[in-house]
């Protein structure tokens, strides 16, 4: 990850931990400019390898949306992970602000018709590809949301 990102993360977490107003100001006014400057300073290869490969698909799609169409094509072509490439491309098709544009492709789901034993085995398998698990989504046989189990 580029050093500038690490510096910003440490600065915010250590200095503004309990200062909501300052955090809001940074998010609203400083981060967009910093993000734009950072993305403009990186090559397509650096964006693919140093940025996108280390973040969830929804965040990766947000980064890609800030790039020109030409740079998007270059970055997508440089992604090694076929599934990640397809996830990002799919998320980019959703209009800004819609549920599809906000969702992450990395999640854990179980089906309503599974036994508990089957659900546990499948959750463990799915968890190998998900960095942080906060919620288990329960879906029916047609992948429609039935409910969820919050783990926090």
N, C-alpha and C positions, 0 to 999 in steps of 0.2 A: 504494500500500500504506500502511496507517495507520502513523504515525510510531512508535507504541509497538512494533510488530512490528520495525521497522528498528532501533530502539534495542536491543531484546533480542537480535537477531541479532548485532549488532556487539559487544555486551557479551560474549556467550558465545564468539564466535570469537576475540576478542582476549584475553580474560582466562582462559578455561578450556580453552585449546587442548589441553593435555596433562594435564588433570586429570579423568580418567574418573570418579572418585567424585563430584566436584562436579557434573559433567554429569548423572550418573545421578540425583543428588538433585534437581537442577532439573527434569529430565524427569518424575520420579515425583511430586514434591510441589508445585513452583511452577508449572510450565507448565499443568497442568490448571486451576488456579484462575485464572491469568492469561488463559488461553484463554477460560474461561467469562466472566470479567469483560469481556474485550475484545468477545466476541460479544454480550453483553448491552448493551454501550454503542453498538453499531452498529445503524443502521437496516437494513431488508431490502435497500434499494437499495445501501447501502454494502457489505453482505456480497456481493451479486451482482457489483457493479462493481469494488470495490476488493480483494476477497479472492478469490472463486471464479474470476474471469476470469484470474487470474495464477498459478494452481496446477493441478497435474495432477488428473485426474478422481478418482483414489483418495483424494487428500487433500481434494478438494472434498466427496466423499461423507462423509468423516470429520467435516468441519466441519458439514455438513448434519445428520448424525446427532445432533449436540449441540443442535440447535434443536428447538423445539416443532413439532408438526405444522402448526399454523397459520403459523408463521414460515417453515417449509420451503416451504409452498405459495406464500407471498408471494415468497420469494427465487427459486424456480424460475420463477415467472411473469415475473420481471424479467430473467432471463438472455436475452441477445440471440441467442446461438449455439444453434441448435436441436440440433445434434449434442452439444454439451456438456450441454444440458438432458437429453437422452435418456440419455447415458452416466451422468450422476449418478443419475437416477431408476432406471436398471437396477442400478447398484451398491448402491443403498439397499435393494434387494429381497433381497440376500444376508444371511444371518445373521451376526452379529458373530463374528469369528475364523475364518470359513471362507475358503477360497482366493478365492472370488468377491468377498468383501468387501475383501480385501487387494489385489486386482489393479488395475492401471491400464489404462485403455482405450487410452492412447497408447503404441503400440509399433510396431515394424517387423517384418514377417514376409515370408518368401519361400517359394515352393512347391518341393517336391522335383522336380517335373517341369519347372521352368523352366530355360532356358539361363542361363549366367552373365551374358550381355549383358542378357537380360530382367530378371534379378534386380537388376542394378546400376541399370537405368533405374527399376524400381519402388521400390527402396530410396531413391533420390534423391527420387522423388515423395513417398513416405511421410514422409521426413525433414523435409519442409517443415512438417509439422504436429506434429512431436515436438520438444520443447525440448532434451532430453538423450537421446542414444542410447548405450546401454551394451551392448546385446545385440540380435542379430538372431535372431528365432525362425524355425525351419525347420518348415513344416507340410506335411501331405499335402493331396491334393485335397479332403478333407473337413474341413480345418482342424484336424486332430489333430496335436499336437506330435510332431515327428520328432526334433528336436534343436535345439541353439542354438549360436550363435557369439558368444562374449564378446569385446567390443572393448577391454576393459581389460587 
